[in-house]
């Protein structure tokens, strides 16, 4: 069975974005992107909510074609364009891109079906509402928490009102020169 892994950029106090959805206080440097690019070799699909999809879709499909694109921007853009992208949305009904599949109903059954397919891991980028749903439905297998050395004080939280305890096992860590810590956790199954 394929693993469903959330890759989440977070502030030290657990916010995935500022109060208005802004990301400007995260350290979005080349080393951070290089780290994410080191992870993409083990995944061949992306799952996200509408807002995160629209945010990534506004840049990554054409990032490799931009003047001055770095090697990591090209690598990530090419990977992003080559893998299926599953979007959980009630408002987006279809897409003209064959690599984009919109899921608007029977979410749990459809995600379970995708996990049963042959392939590598499926990454969830951002999408705190989707991550919360996946945790509630026991569909998420692990996390890469990319914790930036900043307190937001308020914003959009990854930690919502879960109705159960979810235990995590630390699998590996990576420390970036910016002070960012990348923490890989597997979800403990009972």
RAGI-V509952 format. One record per residue. RES is the residue in one letter. SS is DSSP state (alpha for helix, beta for strand, coil for the rest). PSI is psi in whole degrees, -180 to 180 (NA if undefined). D_FIRST is the distance of its C-alpha to the first C-alpha in Angstrom with 1 decimal. Layout:
# RAGI-V509952
res: <RES:RES>
ss: <SS:SS>
psi: <PSI:PSI>
d_first: <D_FIRST:D_FIRST>
This chain:
# RAGI-V509952
res: <X:X:X:X:X:X:X:X:X:X:X:X:X:X:X:X:X:X:X:X:X:X:X:X:X:X:X:X:X:X:X:X:X:X:X:X:X:X:X:X:X:X:X:X:X:X:X:X:X:X:X:X:X:X:X:X:X:X:X:X:X:X:X:X:X:X:X:X:X:X:X:X:X:X:X:X:X:X:X:X:X:X:X:X:X:X:X:X:X:X:X:X:X:X:X:X:X:X:X:X:X:X:X:X:X:X:X:X:X:X:X:X:X:X:X:X:X:X:X:X:X:X:X:X:X:X:X:X:X:X:X:X:X:X:X:X:X:X:X:X:X:X:X:X:X:X:X:X:X:X:X:X:X:X:X:X:X:X:X:X:X:X:X:X:X:X:X:X:X:X:X:X:X:X:X:X:X:X:X:X:X:X:X:X:X:X:X:X:X:X>
ss: <coil:coil:coil:beta:beta:beta:beta:beta:beta:beta:beta:coil:coil:coil:beta:beta:beta:coil:coil:coil:coil:coil:coil:coil:coil:coil:coil:coil:coil:alpha:alpha:alpha:alpha:alpha:alpha:alpha:alpha:alpha:alpha:alpha:alpha:alpha:beta:beta:beta:beta:beta:beta:beta:alpha:alpha:alpha:alpha:alpha:alpha:alpha:alpha:coil:coil:coil:coil:coil:alpha:alpha:alpha:coil:coil:coil:coil:coil:alpha:alpha:alpha:alpha:alpha:alpha:alpha:alpha:alpha:alpha:alpha:alpha:coil:beta:beta:beta:beta:beta:coil:coil:coil:coil:coil:coil:coil:coil:coil:coil:coil:beta:beta:beta:beta:coil:coil:coil:alpha:alpha:alpha:alpha:alpha:alpha:alpha:alpha:alpha:alpha:coil:coil:coil:coil:beta:beta:beta:beta:beta:coil:coil:alpha:alpha:alpha:alpha:alpha:alpha:alpha:alpha:alpha:coil:coil:coil:coil:coil:beta:beta:beta:beta:beta:beta:beta:coil:coil:coil:coil:coil:coil:coil:beta:beta:coil:coil:coil:coil:coil:coil:coil:coil:coil:coil:beta:beta:beta:beta:beta:beta:beta:beta:coil:coil:coil:coil:coil:beta:beta:beta:beta:beta:beta:beta:coil:coil:coil>
psi: <139:149:144:113:128:130:112:123:131:150:168:-30:18:19:135:-8:163:-180:-29:19:11:150:7:-21:-3:154:97:54:179:-35:-40:-46:-38:-40:-47:-40:-29:-22:-30:-18:-25:10:149:27:156:142:132:168:172:-46:-46:-40:-48:-38:-50:-36:-23:-14:-50:-31:-30:3:-36:-23:-6:143:134:9:134:167:-37:-35:-41:-46:-49:-43:-45:-41:-47:-43:-20:-15:153:140:117:124:122:115:140:-18:-28:121:-39:172:150:-10:124:-22:-5:122:121:127:116:-2:168:45:-50:-46:-42:-39:-42:-39:-42:-41:-27:-17:157:146:-177:-167:161:126:142:119:126:-126:62:-34:-41:-43:-42:-46:-45:-38:-45:-35:9:36:-20:137:-20:180:149:107:118:97:116:148:68:142:131:-31:-40:161:-156:121:143:-28:107:-174:86:148:20:163:134:116:143:147:125:123:-38:165:158:134:126:156:-20:-9:-2:136:135:116:120:116:139:142:128:127:136:NA>
d_first: <0.0:3.8:6.5:9.5:12.6:16.2:18.9:22.1:25.7:27.8:31.4:32.4:33.1:29.7:30.5:28.3:31.3:35.0:36.7:36.8:33.4:34.8:33.1:36.3:36.4:33.1:33.7:32.3:33.5:32.5:31.1:28.7:27.6:27.4:25.1:22.7:23.0:22.0:18.6:17.9:17.3:13.8:12.9:13.4:13.7:15.7:15.9:19.3:22.2:25.3:27.5:25.2:24.4:28.1:28.9:26.6:27.5:31.2:30.9:28.0:28.3:31.8:31.8:31.8:35.0:37.0:39.9:39.3:35.5:34.3:32.0:29.2:29.9:29.7:26.5:24.8:26.4:25.4:21.7:22.0:23.6:21.2:17.8:17.0:18.2:17.3:20.3:20.6:24.3:26.9:29.6:28.0:27.8:27.1:27.0:28.8:26.2:23.7:21.0:21.5:19.9:21.6:20.0:22.9:22.1:19.5:17.5:15.2:14.4:14.0:11.7:9.4:9.9:9.2:5.9:5.2:7.2:7.4:8.4:9.0:8.9:10.7:14.0:16.2:19.8:22.6:22.4:23.5:23.6:20.0:18.9:21.0:19.5:15.9:17.3:19.2:16.3:14.0:11.5:12.2:10.7:13.7:16.8:19.1:22.4:25.1:28.2:31.4:34.8:36.2:36.9:36.9:38.5:37.2:34.6:31.2:29.3:25.7:26.6:27.3:28.3:25.2:26.0:24.1:23.8:20.6:20.8:19.6:19.5:21.0:19.0:21.4:24.3:26.2:29.8:31.2:35.0:35.4:34.6:31.1:28.5:24.8:22.9:19.2:18.1:15.0:15.1:16.2:14.7:17.5>
